[in-house]
Amino acid sequence: MSMNDEFAPEELSEQNEQLMRDLHHLYDSRAEDAQSLARIQQRLSKNSAMPLNGKTSFYETSSIPREPLLRPGEKGNAMQSISPRTSSGKVWRSRLSTLAAVLLVALLVGSLVFVLNRSHQPGTGGPPKNGQPTNVVPLTPTSKPASTATATQNTVAFQVTAIDMAVSPSSIAGMACGSNLTVTFTATFHVPAHSPGGTVQFTYTVNNGRSSTPASIKFAPGETTKTYTFTSSGTLSPDNVFPGNGGVMTSSPNTVTSALVKPTGTCTQAAFKVTGVDLTVSPSTIAGMACNSSITFTYTATFHVAPGSPGGTIQFMWTANNGRSSTNASISFAPNQTTKTYTFTVSGVLYPDHTFPGIAEVITSSPNAVNSPQVKPQGACQ
């Protein structure tokens, strides 16, 4: 590249002006940078010794003499022709270096102003809080690792928070008093979520707390509910003694008492009536006994009434001589009593014609009529 290919002074002046226009355009909205731009413009004007907004060339204001260029064919001192241009190139390179340094400083100042302005905008840090510098960028909270979260959750204390009670059957309404029944109680224990687990010690009752039975149940880590069942068997009675109230009371890890529950309703009171009569005789045979000998026979009548009855009195008659004669009698039943026995005896002589002993029988008349089987000792005397 020849010396004539270097930047002409007019071109450099236009570049300076273009640079200033760009800087004005970049900082025209920032009043605080006006003084910096003025100083840059002053410095560029001083270094170039010419106004930046004019069209005057460097050679019109420079103190360096402008030598005429040699025309083709002219002779002259080559150094004299080149020297001014060479000095001018050095000066322009120095000015370009200065201009680059000034531009770098301007960019650094603009970047600093931009950062400071951003730090005062809402949502980008804002004014200092609690003594923190404005250029501290708040960290976005991050979730804890799963292992840390799990460890925190497992610090919940193991304790019983509640006990629910249920009973089956839930009602005994319509069931006959005096009938047998098994009642099942179910206790549901509740503990907090994320507990380390443990053992619950407790006692349960099925008879309103008159007696209790110890028991325990174990929870695995994280388990929140567990059930325990216990039963009670007995005979339904009109006085509601059975079934009784069932419930649970814990003693460890803490004390919690459940509600007491029992089947609702009452059993149905059955009518007092005889459902059957059994009759036996002793001795049951006379085989091998000597005829014409005296003997006493004992008869036992077993009366059956409906279960759950309120009790009452049975009126009956009995005979031991084929009904030729009879004797009246009675027997009383307590409430819910279902069986009762009555005995009577007959004495006589074993005749060879077998007229003694005769056939025995029991017949009820109240509360209802029921006949027992007819019985007599087997065999014959000798």
HELIX and SHEET records of a PDB file:
HELIX    1   1 MET A    3  ASP A    5  5                                   3    
HELIX    2   2 PRO A    9  TYR A   27  1                                  19    
HELIX    3   3 ALA A   31  ASP A   33  5                                   3    
HELIX    4   4 ALA A   34  SER A   48  1                                  15    
HELIX    5   5 PHE A   58  THR A   61  1                                   4    
HELIX    6   6 ALA A   78  SER A  119  1                                  42    
HELIX    7   7 ALA A  146  GLN A  153  1                                   8    
SHEET    1   A 3 ALA A 162  SER A 168  0                                        
SHEET    2   A 3 ASN A 180  HIS A 190 -1                                        
SHEET    3   A 3 THR A 225  THR A 235 -1                                        
SHEET    1   B 3 THR A 213  PHE A 219  0                                        
SHEET    2   B 3 GLY A 198  THR A 205 -1                                        
SHEET    3   B 3 GLY A 247  SER A 252 -1                                        
SHEET    1   C 3 VAL A 274  SER A 282  0                                        
SHEET    2   C 3 SER A 294  VAL A 305 -1                                        
SHEET    3   C 3 THR A 339  VAL A 349 -1                                        
SHEET    1   D 3 THR A 327  PHE A 333  0                                        
SHEET    2   D 3 GLY A 312  THR A 319 -1                                        
SHEET    3   D 3 GLU A 361  SER A 366 -1                                        
END                                                                             
